[in-house]
Amino acid sequence: MSESNELASTIESARQFHGHIGPYLIIGLKMGIAARKALNISEAERIFLRAKVEVPLHPPFSCLLDGIQVSTTCTVGNQRLKIKNSKCIEATFVSQKDTEVLRITLSSQLSEQLKAEKTQSKLTEEYALEIAKMPENQLFNIAFE
């Protein structure tokens, strides 16, 4: 399956799980996908991935958590997703295969765009799908620890 088809399929799974598509859901999806790619975690190996996410625990920000759950299978229920209420948005992913640790934060450019869109009440599905098309390096700061 091509990368764009895989993303479209994942977005549809997220829509079914979450109930609608919004920017923070897409950001969570893309964070999870970026982590799996950077940590070389295949579909079958997702059980070796753990995530700790710091995010404001209210919508629209907390919608990011559902995106991470869909793209990684790290959930509160299987105890591979830990959540901390925070003013910032940051996700740390750990591969239990080889103990690599990856930190993903929003780029300052995306943070500013999101603030402007939220102020103008434009956190729409259309805007979310624009984010889905953006390359990781425009969305996130990704670093191994």
C-alpha positions, 0 to 999 in steps of 0.5 A, spaced: 500 500 500 502 506 498 504 511 503 498 516 501 493 510 501 495 508 508 494 515 510 487 515 507 486 508 510 488 511 517 484 517 517 478 513 515 479 509 521 480 515 526 474 518 523 470 511 525 474 511 532 473 518 534 467 520 530 469 526 526 476 529 523 479 535 526 486 538 526 489 535 533 486 528 531 490 528 524 496 531 528 496 525 533 495 520 527 501 523 524 505 523 530 504 516 531 506 514 524 512 519 524 514 515 531 513 508 528 517 510 522 523 513 526 523 507 530 522 502 525 516 499 528 512 495 523 505 493 523 506 487 527 511 490 532 506 495 534 506 492 541 513 494 542 511 501 542 510 505 548 508 513 548 507 518 554 503 524 551 503 531 554 497 535 552 492 540 555 486 535 557 481 538 554 478 538 546 480 540 541 487 538 544 486 532 547 483 529 540 490 528 539 490 522 544 485 518 539 490 520 533 496 517 537 491 511 539 489 509 532 496 510 529 500 506 534 495 501 538 498 504 544 492 505 549 490 507 556 487 500 556 493 496 554 497 501 559 502 503 553 499 510 553 501 514 559 498 521 559 500 528 563 496 534 563 500 540 560 500 546 557 505 544 552 504 538 546 509 533 546 510 526 545 515 521 547 515 514 544 519 508 546 521 502 542 521 496 547 525 492 541 531 496 542 530 501 548 530 507 543 527 514 545 524 519 541 521 525 542 516 529 538 514 536 539 510 541 534 514 545 530 513 553 532 510 554 525 504 549 526 503 552 533 502 559 531 498 556 525 493 552 530 493 558 534 491 563 529 486 558 526 483 556 533 482 564 534 478 564 527 474 558 529 477 555 523 479 548 526 475 544 521 476 538 517 478 541 511 484 544 515 485 538 518 486 534 511 491 540 509 495 538 515 495 531 513 498 533 507 504 536 510 511 533 511 513 531 518 519 536 518 514 542 517 509 539 523 514 536 528 521 537 531 523 530 532 529 528 536 532 521 539 534 522 546 
